[in-house]
């Protein structure tokens, strides 16, 4: 299973193991500092210096793309969903017996595990010590901050979460907004906002003119004292186990 650079880089705030050679590739896909060489710049009804990222193709028709991919992967297959796999055993014939949580099973020729690697060790009971090491080695972002706001996101249209002095510039030209603050208990909070107003979100918004696009932010770990208008919340997201750290040992 190949993990795209961009997907694996999501929410990587543990930079020590991050190979520097990957940086330019990620910057090319979603530039942190948009300029005329990696994005569209010009005048719109919102600003004299508006911006639209033209490299972020990941988001255009994203839902349709995923559905098409899964449809092709499951073509001519008997598909079962909402099924929890409890165990896989290898029979003397070489076939694999797959048990679900109700002890029902099917015998198949081949099993492909598409899940967090440590779950493979739980499902495939009889595995070697080397396999056990491989299964337990990958590190995910939420191993470092399991309960922090970086694992939970809100999609909303409330631009007031951006500081007033930066708001207009960020909403019209910024890809990401990061605010580092010290909390009352002395800890450091790193707030992150993805700006889908200049990135290329999915159907219904992608082809809108810039001046017609609504504010669309994805907020993680808001700083103390900040809040989002509930009426402007469009959805939520959970990134747990979704983002392996882009480290040398994971690669």
C-alpha positions as CSV (number, residue, x, y, z in Angstrom):
1,X,0.0,0.0,0.0
2,X,1.5,3.3,-1.1
3,X,0.8,6.4,1.0
4,X,0.9,9.7,-1.0
5,X,3.4,12.3,0.2
6,X,0.7,14.8,0.9
7,X,-1.5,12.4,2.9
8,X,1.3,11.2,5.0
9,X,2.4,14.7,5.8
10,X,-0.9,15.7,7.3
11,X,-0.6,17.0,10.8
12,X,3.0,16.1,11.2
13,X,4.1,18.2,14.1
14,X,6.8,15.8,15.2
15,X,9.5,17.1,12.8
16,X,12.6,15.5,14.2
17,X,12.2,12.3,12.1
18,X,10.9,14.2,9.0
19,X,13.3,13.7,6.1
20,X,14.0,17.2,4.7
21,X,14.0,15.8,1.1
22,X,10.2,15.5,1.3
23,X,9.6,19.1,2.1
24,X,9.8,20.5,-1.5
25,X,7.5,17.9,-2.8
26,X,4.8,18.7,-0.3
27,X,5.4,22.5,-0.8
28,X,4.8,22.0,-4.5
29,X,1.4,20.4,-3.9
30,X,0.1,22.7,-1.2
31,X,2.4,25.7,-0.9
32,X,2.6,27.3,2.6
33,X,3.8,30.6,1.0
34,X,1.7,31.0,-2.2
35,X,3.3,33.1,-4.9
36,X,2.9,33.7,-8.7
37,X,4.9,30.7,-9.5
38,X,2.7,28.1,-7.6
39,X,-0.7,29.7,-7.6
40,X,-3.1,32.2,-9.3
41,X,-2.8,35.8,-8.1
42,X,-5.0,38.7,-9.2
43,X,-7.9,41.0,-8.4
44,X,-11.3,39.8,-7.3
45,X,-14.4,41.2,-5.7
46,X,-12.9,40.4,-2.3
47,X,-9.5,41.7,-2.6
48,X,-7.0,43.5,-4.9
49,X,-4.5,40.7,-4.2
50,X,-6.6,37.5,-4.2
51,X,-5.2,34.1,-4.5
52,X,-6.2,30.6,-5.6
53,X,-4.1,27.5,-5.3
54,X,-4.0,25.7,-8.6
55,X,-1.8,22.8,-7.5
56,X,-4.2,21.3,-5.0
57,X,-5.9,18.8,-7.3
58,X,-6.4,16.4,-4.3
59,X,-9.6,18.2,-3.4
60,X,-11.3,18.6,-6.8
61,X,-14.1,16.1,-7.1
62,X,-12.5,14.3,-4.2
63,X,-15.6,12.3,-3.1
64,X,-16.3,11.2,-6.7
65,X,-12.7,10.2,-7.1
66,X,-12.7,8.0,-4.0
67,X,-16.0,6.4,-4.9
68,X,-14.8,5.6,-8.4
69,X,-11.6,4.1,-7.0
70,X,-13.4,1.8,-4.6
71,X,-15.9,0.9,-7.3
72,X,-13.0,-0.3,-9.5
73,X,-11.3,-2.1,-6.6
74,X,-14.5,-4.0,-5.9
75,X,-15.6,-4.7,-9.4
76,X,-16.9,-8.3,-9.9
77,X,-16.5,-8.8,-6.1
78,X,-19.0,-9.9,-3.4
79,X,-18.7,-6.8,-1.2
80,X,-19.5,-6.9,2.5
81,X,-19.5,-3.7,4.6
82,X,-19.9,-2.9,8.3
83,X,-18.2,-6.2,9.1
84,X,-15.7,-6.5,11.9
85,X,-12.9,-9.0,11.2
86,X,-11.9,-10.8,14.4
87,X,-9.3,-13.3,13.2
88,X,-7.6,-14.8,10.2
89,X,-6.1,-18.3,10.3
90,X,-4.1,-20.2,7.7
91,X,-5.5,-23.6,6.9
92,X,-3.4,-26.7,6.1
93,X,-4.6,-26.4,2.5
94,X,-3.1,-22.9,2.3
95,X,-6.4,-21.2,2.2
96,X,-7.2,-18.4,4.7
97,X,-10.2,-18.6,7.0
98,X,-11.6,-15.2,7.9
99,X,-13.8,-14.9,11.0
100,X,-16.1,-12.1,11.8
101,X,-17.2,-10.9,15.3
102,X,-20.1,-13.4,15.3
103,X,-17.8,-16.3,14.5
104,X,-19.1,-16.7,11.0
105,X,-16.3,-17.4,8.5
106,X,-15.4,-17.6,4.9
107,X,-12.4,-19.5,3.3
108,X,-10.5,-17.5,0.7
109,X,-7.3,-17.8,-1.3
110,X,-5.8,-14.5,-0.4
111,X,-6.2,-11.8,2.3
112,X,-5.1,-8.2,1.9
113,X,-4.9,-6.2,5.1
114,X,-5.8,-2.5,4.5
115,X,-5.8,-1.3,8.1
116,X,-3.5,0.1,10.8
117,X,-0.5,-2.2,10.9
118,X,-0.8,-3.1,14.6
119,X,-4.3,-4.3,13.9
120,X,-2.8,-7.0,11.6
121,X,-1.0,-8.5,14.5
122,X,-4.2,-8.6,16.5
123,X,-6.1,-10.3,13.6
124,X,-3.4,-12.7,12.4
125,X,-2.8,-14.5,15.6
126,X,0.1,-16.8,14.5
127,X,2.8,-14.5,13.3
128,X,6.6,-14.5,13.9
129,X,8.6,-12.3,16.1
130,X,9.9,-10.5,13.1
131,X,6.4,-9.8,11.8
132,X,5.4,-8.7,15.2
133,X,8.2,-6.1,15.1
134,X,7.2,-4.9,11.7
135,X,3.5,-4.6,12.7
136,X,4.3,-2.6,15.8
137,X,6.9,-0.2,14.4
138,X,4.9,2.4,12.4
139,X,4.1,5.6,14.4
140,X,1.0,7.7,13.9
141,X,0.5,11.3,14.7
142,X,-2.0,10.6,17.4
143,X,0.6,8.5,19.2
144,X,2.2,11.8,20.2
145,X,-1.0,13.7,21.0
146,X,-3.9,11.3,21.3
147,X,-6.4,13.7,22.9
148,X,-5.3,17.0,21.6
149,X,-7.3,19.2,19.2
150,X,-5.0,18.2,16.3
151,X,-6.9,14.9,15.9
152,X,-10.3,16.6,15.8
153,X,-11.3,19.2,13.2
154,X,-14.3,21.5,12.6
155,X,-15.2,22.7,9.1
156,X,-16.8,26.1,9.4
157,X,-17.3,29.5,7.8
158,X,-16.4,31.7,10.8
159,X,-13.5,33.9,9.8
160,X,-13.3,35.5,13.2
161,X,-11.0,32.7,14.4
162,X,-8.2,34.5,12.4
163,X,-6.7,37.5,14.3
164,X,-8.2,40.8,13.0
165,X,-4.8,42.2,11.8
166,X,-4.2,39.2,9.6
167,X,-7.8,38.1,8.7
168,X,-8.3,39.7,5.3
169,X,-4.9,38.7,4.0
170,X,-5.2,35.1,5.3
171,X,-8.8,34.6,4.0
172,X,-7.9,35.8,0.5
173,X,-4.3,34.7,0.1
174,X,-3.4,32.2,2.8
175,X,-3.2,28.4,2.5
176,X,-2.6,27.7,6.2
177,X,-2.8,29.8,9.3
178,X,-0.8,28.7,12.4
179,X,-1.0,30.5,15.7
180,X,1.2,29.5,18.6
181,X,0.1,30.7,22.1
182,X,0.9,30.0,25.7
183,X,-1.9,28.7,27.8
184,X,-2.7,29.8,31.4
185,X,-1.1,26.5,32.7
186,X,2.1,27.4,30.9
187,X,1.7,24.8,28.1
188,X,2.1,25.7,24.4
189,X,-0.9,25.5,22.1
190,X,-0.4,25.2,18.3
191,X,-3.6,26.2,16.4
192,X,-3.9,25.2,12.8
193,X,-6.3,26.4,10.2
194,X,-6.6,25.1,6.6
195,X,-8.1,27.6,4.3
196,X,-10.4,26.0,1.7
197,X,-11.3,29.4,0.4
198,X,-8.1,29.5,-1.7
199,X,-7.6,25.7,-1.9
200,X,-9.7,23.6,-4.2
201,X,-12.5,22.0,-2.2
202,X,-15.0,19.5,-3.6
203,X,-18.1,19.7,-5.9
204,X,-20.2,22.8,-5.8
205,X,-17.4,25.1,-4.6
206,X,-14.4,24.3,-6.8
207,X,-15.8,26.1,-9.9
208,X,-17.2,29.1,-8.0
209,X,-15.7,32.5,-8.7
210,X,-13.4,33.7,-5.9
211,X,-15.7,36.6,-4.9
212,X,-18.6,34.1,-4.6
213,X,-16.7,31.5,-2.5
214,X,-17.7,31.4,1.2
215,X,-15.2,31.5,4.0
216,X,-14.3,27.8,4.5
217,X,-11.8,26.9,7.2
218,X,-10.8,23.6,8.9
219,X,-9.8,24.4,12.4
220,X,-7.7,22.3,14.8
221,X,-6.8,23.1,18.4
222,X,-8.3,26.6,18.9
223,X,-6.4,28.7,21.3
224,X,-7.8,29.7,24.7
225,X,-10.7,32.1,24.6
226,X,-11.6,31.4,21.0
227,X,-14.9,29.9,19.8
228,X,-16.7,29.2,16.6
229,X,-20.2,30.3,15.9
230,X,-22.3,27.0,16.0
231,X,-24.5,28.3,13.2
232,X,-21.5,28.5,10.9
233,X,-20.2,24.9,11.5
234,X,-20.5,22.8,8.3
235,X,-19.0,19.5,9.6
236,X,-16.4,17.8,11.6
237,X,-13.5,15.4,11.2
238,X,-11.5,12.8,13.2
239,X,-7.9,12.1,12.1
240,X,-7.1,9.4,14.6
241,X,-4.9,6.6,13.0
242,X,-5.3,8.5,9.7
243,X,-1.8,10.0,9.5
244,X,1.4,8.0,9.9
245,X,4.4,10.1,10.8
246,X,6.5,10.7,7.8
247,X,9.6,9.3,9.4
248,X,12.5,7.2,8.3
249,X,11.3,4.2,10.2
250,X,7.8,4.4,8.8
251,X,9.2,4.7,5.3
